[in-house]
Amino acid sequence: MDEKERYDLGMAKRRKVLGAAWVDRANANKTALNEEFQDFITRAAWGEVWTRPHYDDRTRRILVIGTMLALGHWDEFVMHVRAALTEGGFTPDDIKEIILQQAIYCGVPAANHAFKEAATVIAGLEKK
């Protein structure tokens, strides 16, 4: 597979996981500074890793949400919680269970903050 094919596969997976509107917004916000990075993550994260056959998208979403919580990367946590709820068929209870699981291994303060962030996402989606 060449880099163009990997990019195209990655873009298709990225749109499926995050939603077309989200990806379109990210693409519209490309700059000379971040354009190569956007290309890189589309090829590497989405085209190389997310398209591997071993885990399904649901499992990968759980792993990513848990990892973002563990690392305290709240912007990415929020983005993936939103995408899981809007594009991935997750329910608020699914998100709750991920956070509870991570509370044991990542700590109560991280989980407490994750519940705050998730609640904000859920409330925003309920308004729509």
C-alpha positions in Angstrom: 0.0 0.0 0.0 1.3 3.4 -0.8 1.0 6.5 1.3 -1.9 7.9 -0.7 -3.9 4.7 -0.2 -3.0 4.7 3.5 -4.1 8.3 3.8 -7.4 7.6 2.0 -8.1 4.6 4.3 -7.2 6.7 7.3 -9.4 9.5 6.3 -12.3 7.1 5.8 -11.8 5.6 9.2 -11.3 9.0 10.8 -14.6 10.1 9.4 -16.3 7.0 10.5 -15.0 7.2 14.1 -15.1 11.0 14.7 -17.9 12.0 12.3 -17.6 13.8 9.0 -18.4 17.3 10.4 -15.6 17.0 13.0 -13.1 15.9 10.4 -14.2 18.6 8.0 -13.7 21.2 10.7 -10.2 19.9 11.5 -9.3 20.0 7.8 -10.7 23.5 7.4 -8.4 24.6 10.3 -5.2 23.3 8.8 -2.4 25.8 8.7 1.1 25.8 7.3 2.2 24.9 10.9 0.0 21.8 11.4 -0.8 20.5 7.9 2.0 17.9 7.9 0.9 16.8 11.4 -2.7 16.3 10.2 -1.5 14.3 7.3 0.8 12.2 9.6 -2.0 11.3 12.1 -4.4 10.5 9.2 -1.9 8.1 7.8 -0.3 6.7 11.0 -3.1 6.7 13.6 -6.1 6.3 11.4 -4.7 4.6 8.3 -2.2 2.3 10.0 -3.5 1.5 13.5 -7.3 2.1 13.5 -7.6 0.0 10.4 -5.8 -3.1 11.7 -8.1 -6.1 11.9 -7.5 -7.4 15.4 -9.7 -5.1 17.5 -13.1 -3.6 16.4 -13.8 0.1 16.6 -15.7 -0.3 19.9 -12.8 -1.9 21.6 -10.4 0.7 20.2 -12.7 3.5 21.4 -12.7 2.1 24.9 -8.9 1.9 24.9 -8.5 5.4 23.7 -11.0 6.9 26.1 -9.4 5.1 29.0 -5.9 6.1 27.9 -6.8 9.7 27.5 -8.3 9.7 31.0 -5.1 8.0 32.4 -2.9 10.6 30.7 -5.1 13.5 31.6 -5.4 14.6 27.9 -8.8 16.1 28.4 -9.3 17.7 24.9 -8.8 14.3 23.3 -10.9 12.6 26.0 -13.8 15.0 25.3 -13.4 14.5 21.5 -13.5 10.7 21.8 -16.3 10.6 24.4 -18.4 12.9 22.0 -17.5 10.7 19.1 -18.3 7.5 21.0 -21.7 8.8 21.9 -22.6 10.3 18.5 -20.8 8.0 16.0 -20.0 4.8 18.0 -23.3 3.8 19.4 -22.1 4.3 23.0 -24.5 5.3 25.8 -23.8 7.5 28.8 -23.8 4.3 30.8 -21.0 2.9 28.6 -18.9 6.0 29.3 -19.7 5.7 33.0 -18.4 2.1 33.0 -15.2 3.1 31.3 -14.6 5.9 33.8 -15.4 3.6 36.8 -12.9 1.0 35.5 -10.2 3.6 35.1 -10.8 5.0 38.6 -9.3 1.8 40.0 -6.2 2.0 37.9 -5.7 5.7 37.3 -7.0 7.2 40.5 -10.1 8.8 41.8 -9.0 12.4 41.0 -8.6 11.5 37.3 -12.0 9.7 37.3 -13.6 12.6 39.1 -12.4 15.0 36.4 -13.4 12.6 33.7 -17.0 12.5 35.0 -17.1 16.3 34.9 -15.9 16.4 31.3 -18.2 13.6 30.2 -21.2 15.2 31.9 -20.5 18.4 29.9 -20.4 16.5 26.7 -23.6 14.6 27.5 -25.4 17.8 28.5 -24.3 19.5 25.3 -25.6 16.6 23.2 -28.9 16.5 25.0 -29.5 20.1 24.1 -29.3 19.3 20.4 
